[in-house]
Amino acid sequence: MKSIGIIANKGKPKARVVARELLYLLEARGAKVYLEQDLAGVIGREDVAVSLYDFSKYVEILCVLGGDGTLLGIARQLAGHNLPVLGINLGTLGFLSEAEPDNLTDAVEKLLSGQYYTEERSMLTTELYRQGERLATYTAMNDIGITKGSFCRIIKCSVYSNGFYVGTFSGDGIIVSSPTGSTAYSLAAGGPIVAPNVAMLLLTPIASHSLTARPIVLASDQRLRIEVDAVHDKIGLSIDGQFGSRLEGGDEIFIEQSKHVTPLIKWTQGNFYELIRTKLQGEWE
């Protein structure tokens, strides 16, 4: 008997309806289902409530109802739990999701019969230092961004890889992304699309003031050190574009591939290129 966890972004209009339907379909097929505590309270099933960080003790698979942002947040919070995640898209693009609310019956069938694969998506870890003191440590699934504020003032980011000087990028900042994050902020800044199974780090300048500044692909075992320099204090460190910290001139940011991965559930192997065609290029079949 499969044990399945369900968590939902309750801010999405269809979240409660889809969660109830998914719960019904799974239990009707004999699966043991657990709901994240807040969701369980909302739909009146406190008897199967589990805290987010206890899911890995009870379930084999976690279904995340929401958009890509919801899935990224859960991946960060559960980093190290090695719990396979199925994204069910309640957002717009849904690039990381594999299922839609309209095909829940098919999704349940595949989950319970084992008709799926898991892709281990690499993650990033970053440390923020100020005057030699470590202020914070973060984990990201998509990217780490070092960016300026809304005013038209440049910042300088001097980048070192395993102690070797890479270069100084002057402009709106830089992005360091995982292969998964190559289709997010980095892509919007002119970076390449990278297949998720490629072991690498991607460094993408943002609105560089140099015509020769281009994205750089680095080996996955590199440890980056980035020194930030600016004459103003409108600088920020962003984690997956969702939260972060204010930076000051002279701060150092260390970034490397995390020891943790996020296992994403996929119906078929090698469907990344289909995702590119349909979701990014609009080639609907």
C-alpha positions in Angstrom: 0.0 0.0 0.0 1.4 3.4 -1.0 1.5 6.2 1.4 1.1 9.7 -0.2 1.4 13.1 1.3 -0.5 16.2 0.1 0.4 19.8 0.6 -1.3 22.8 -1.2 -0.8 26.5 -1.7 -4.1 27.5 -0.1 -3.9 30.9 -1.8 -4.7 29.3 -5.1 -8.4 29.4 -5.9 -8.7 25.7 -6.8 -6.4 24.4 -4.1 -9.1 23.1 -1.7 -11.2 21.5 -4.4 -8.3 19.7 -6.0 -6.9 18.6 -2.7 -10.3 17.1 -1.7 -10.6 15.3 -5.1 -7.0 14.0 -4.9 -7.6 12.7 -1.3 -10.8 10.9 -2.4 -9.2 9.3 -5.4 -6.2 8.1 -3.5 -8.2 6.7 -0.5 -10.6 5.1 -2.9 -7.7 3.1 -4.4 -6.5 2.0 -0.9 -3.7 4.4 -0.5 -2.8 5.8 2.9 -2.9 9.6 2.7 -1.6 12.3 5.0 -2.3 16.0 4.7 -0.1 19.0 5.8 -1.6 20.3 9.1 -3.1 23.6 7.8 -4.6 21.9 4.8 -6.1 19.1 6.9 -7.7 21.7 9.1 -9.2 23.6 6.1 -10.8 20.6 4.6 -11.8 18.9 7.9 -9.5 15.9 7.9 -7.5 16.5 11.1 -7.3 12.7 11.5 -4.6 12.5 8.8 -2.7 15.8 9.6 1.1 15.7 9.6 3.6 18.6 9.9 5.6 19.4 6.9 8.9 18.3 8.3 7.4 14.9 9.4 6.2 13.9 6.0 9.3 11.9 5.3 8.5 9.7 8.3 5.1 8.7 7.0 5.0 9.0 3.2 6.8 7.6 0.1 5.7 10.4 -2.2 4.6 14.1 -1.7 2.1 15.7 -4.0 2.5 19.5 -4.1 -0.5 21.5 -5.3 0.4 24.9 -6.6 2.7 26.7 -9.1 6.4 26.5 -9.6 6.9 28.9 -6.7 5.1 26.6 -4.3 7.2 23.6 -5.4 10.5 25.6 -5.0 9.5 26.6 -1.5 8.7 23.0 -0.5 12.0 21.8 -2.1 14.0 24.2 0.0 12.2 23.4 3.2 12.6 19.6 2.7 16.2 19.7 1.4 17.9 16.6 2.8 14.7 14.6 3.3 15.1 12.9 -0.2 11.3 12.7 -0.6 10.1 12.3 -4.2 7.8 15.2 -5.2 5.0 15.3 -7.7 4.0 18.8 -8.8 0.3 19.3 -9.6 0.0 22.6 -11.4 -2.4 25.2 -10.1 -0.4 28.1 -11.5 0.4 29.5 -14.9 3.5 28.0 -16.5 4.0 25.0 -14.2 7.4 24.2 -15.7 8.3 22.0 -12.7 4.9 20.3 -12.4 4.1 17.0 -14.1 0.3 16.8 -13.5 -2.7 19.1 -14.1 -6.0 19.1 -12.1 -7.8 17.8 -15.2 -5.9 14.5 -15.2 -5.9 13.6 -11.5 -7.3 10.2 -12.1 -4.5 9.3 -14.5 -1.9 10.8 -12.1 -3.2 8.6 -9.2 -3.2 5.5 -11.4 0.5 6.1 -12.4 1.5 6.9 -8.8 0.0 3.8 -7.3 1.1 1.4 -10.1 4.7 2.8 -10.1 4.5 4.1 -13.6 6.9 7.0 -13.0 10.5 8.0 -12.9 12.4 10.3 -10.5 14.8 13.0 -11.7 17.3 14.1 -9.0 17.5 17.9 -9.4 20.7 19.4 -8.0 20.5 22.3 -5.6 22.7 25.2 -4.5 24.0 26.3 -1.1 25.2 29.8 -0.4 26.8 31.5 2.6 26.8 35.2 3.2 29.8 36.8 5.0 30.2 40.3 6.2 33.6 41.4 7.6 34.6 37.8 8.1 31.4 36.8 10.0 29.0 34.4 8.5 25.5 36.0 8.6 23.4 33.4 6.9 23.3 30.1 5.0 20.6 29.3 2.3 19.6 26.4 0.1 18.1 27.1 -3.4 16.7 24.9 -6.1 16.7 27.4 -8.9 19.2 30.2 -8.4 21.0 32.7 -6.3 20.7 36.3 -7.5 22.8 39.3 -6.5 21.0 42.4 -7.8 20.7 46.1 -7.4 17.6 48.0 -6.4 15.2 50.0 -8.6 17.6 53.0 -9.0 19.9 53.1 -12.0 23.2 52.5 -10.1 25.5 49.7 -11.1 27.1 47.2 -8.8 30.3 45.3 -9.3 30.6 41.6 -8.6 34.1 40.1 -8.6 33.9 36.4 -9.1 36.4 33.7 -8.1 36.1 30.0 -8.8 38.1 27.7 -6.5 40.3 30.6 -5.7 40.9 31.6 -9.4 39.8 35.0 -10.6 37.0 34.7 -13.2 36.2 38.4 -13.7 34.4 41.5 -12.5 30.9 42.1 -13.8 29.5 45.6 -13.6 25.8 46.1 -14.2 22.6 45.1 -12.5 24.2 42.1 -10.9 24.7 38.4 -11.5 22.8 35.1 -11.2 24.2 31.7 -10.3 21.8 29.0 -11.2 21.5 25.2 -11.2 20.5 23.4 -14.4 16.9 23.6 -13.2 17.2 27.3 -12.7 18.5 27.9 -16.2 14.9 28.2 -17.4 14.0 30.8 -14.8 15.7 34.2 -14.0 18.9 33.2 -15.9 16.9 32.6 -19.1 15.3 36.0 -18.8 18.7 37.6 -18.4 20.0 35.9 -21.6 21.4 32.7 -20.3 21.2 29.3 -22.1 18.8 26.5 -21.4 20.5 23.6 -19.7 19.2 20.1 -19.5 18.5 19.1 -15.9 20.9 16.1 -15.9 24.0 18.2 -16.7 26.4 18.6 -13.8 27.2 22.3 -13.8 26.8 25.8 -12.3 25.7 28.6 -14.6 26.9 32.2 -14.1 24.8 34.8 -15.9 25.5 38.6 -15.8 22.4 40.9 -15.6 22.4 43.9 -17.9 26.2 44.0 -18.0 27.9 47.3 -19.0 30.4 45.3 -21.1 29.6 43.9 -24.5 32.0 41.0 -23.9 30.3 39.8 -20.6 28.5 36.5 -21.4 27.1 33.6 -19.4 29.7 31.1 -18.2 29.2 27.4 -17.6 31.3 26.1 -14.7 31.9 22.6 -13.4 29.6 21.4 -10.6 32.5 21.0 -8.1 33.5 24.6 -8.2 33.1 26.8 -5.1 32.4 30.4 -6.1 33.3 33.4 -4.1 31.7 36.7 -5.1 32.8 40.0 -3.7 30.2 42.8 -4.0 31.2 46.4 -4.4 28.9 49.4 -4.7 28.8 53.1 -3.6 25.1 52.6 -2.5 23.3 50.2 -0.3 20.5 49.2 -2.7 21.8 45.6 -3.2 20.1 42.4 -2.4 20.7 38.6 -2.3 17.7 36.6 -3.6 17.1 32.9 -3.1 15.0 31.4 -5.9 13.7 34.9 -6.4 11.4 34.5 -3.4 13.3 35.9 -0.4 16.8 36.9 0.6 18.9 39.5 2.4 20.1 43.0 2.0 23.7 43.3 1.0 26.4 45.9 1.7 29.5 46.8 -0.3 32.3 44.4 0.8 30.1 41.5 1.5 31.3 38.0 0.3 28.9 35.4 -1.0 30.0 31.8 -1.4 28.0 29.5 -3.7 28.5 25.8 -4.5 26.4 22.8 -5.4 24.5 21.5 -2.4 24.9 17.9 -1.1 21.1 17.7 -1.2 19.0 17.0 -4.3 15.2 17.2 -5.0 13.8 14.1 -6.6 11.0 15.2 -9.0 8.5 12.7 -10.2 8.2 12.5 -14.0 5.9 10.2 -16.1 8.5 9.6 -18.8 12.2 9.9 -19.1 13.7 12.6 -21.3 10.6 14.7 -21.5 12.5 17.9 -20.8 12.7 18.8 -24.5 8.9 18.4 -24.8 8.5 20.8 -21.9 10.8 23.3 -23.7 8.7 23.0 -26.9 5.3 23.3 -25.3 5.7 25.5 -22.3 8.5 27.9 -23.5 8.1 27.9 -27.2 4.3 27.5 -27.4 4.3 24.4 -29.6 1.1 22.7 -28.5 0.3 19.4 -30.1 
